[in-house]
Amino acid sequence: MLDSVLLQAAVDTSGYGFAAIGAGVAALGAGVGIGQIGGKALESIARQPEAGNEIRANMILTAALVEGAAIVAILVGMLVVFIK
């Protein structure tokens, strides 16, 4: 009897941990991605200073897209926790 109750509780709450891990991985991935974007943009501006404005605009656009994808992933993780 107790085994079945504990097993059911483990099955019911396992989604919370996976959702939290997924949200954390999404935030970590976005941080690494935006760091790479910024670093490569600075490197390319240092190589071609005359193209700095174009590179900066593309960097900001790409960072915003990466951040948007991360926010969607975090929201999906939170929805799993609150809807379940």
PyMOL commands that set and color helices and strands:
alter all, ss='L'
color gray80, all
select helices_A, chain A and resi 2-47+49-83
alter helices_A, ss='H'
color red, helices_A
deselect
rebuild
show_as cartoon
